[in-house]
Amino acid sequence: ASFAIPAIISNLVSSLYNIADQIFIGQYEGILGNAATNVAFPIVTILTGVSLMIGVGSASKFNLEMGKKNPDLAKNYIGNGIIYMVIAGFSLMIITQVFLEPLLLLFGATEQVLPYAMTYTRITSLGFPFLVLIIAGSQYIRSDGSPKYAMATTLTGAILNTILNPLLIFTFDMGIAGGAWATVIGQAVSAIMILYYFTDFKMIKLIAFDLDGTLTQ
């Protein structure tokens, strides 16, 4: 229960990003704004799947090797996972930026919805590296025995996004772009919290380069 309940709460709270955007963008932009966020959602779903593949896979191998008393090999799985996170996050961001319009048309954007969807997705895609780090990195934090901290990272970003949405959309009159920036800022704060945890991993010490390490498969 100490691991399952925080994980369930994290998954529920992560949906607040989309719910908050739908509520506040819908109030400001109307039905076209809501349609724009829905059209962009399949891209986030793809990114989530890739992030879970990296996070769950490498975190599971990390725990298995720690159980076998192979800390050096376990550390390699975490290190490789972090590299994959960076590659996946920036690759998906670049692909989305370059092929934004055809992707949105593929996912059902109409002529009326397309301008809103492009504004929203062009901004939110800048946060893809943060989102990959949040989704995959939280798996590492749980595997290191800190499920409550993993939950806190998701909660912090979602709450901040909920607060910033009305502020940027209405107070600063940024419209759908404000909702997108609120999402990116919330994700950036969560990502910073995860990076901070990586500096003080419990089971192993994570370092940038291991000059004495051996190459393993």
ABEGO torsion letter per residue (X at the ends): XAAAAAAAAAAAAAAAAAAAAAAAAAAAAEAAAAAAAAAAAAAAAAAAAAAAAAAAAAAAAAAAAAAAGBAAAAAAAAAAAAAAAAAAAAAAAAAAAAAAAAAAAAAGBBAAAAAAAAAAAAAAAAAAAAAAAAAAAAAAAAAAGBAAAAAAAAAAAAAAAAAAAAAAAAAAGAEAAAAAAAAAAAAAAAAAAAAAAAAABAABBBBABBAABBBBX
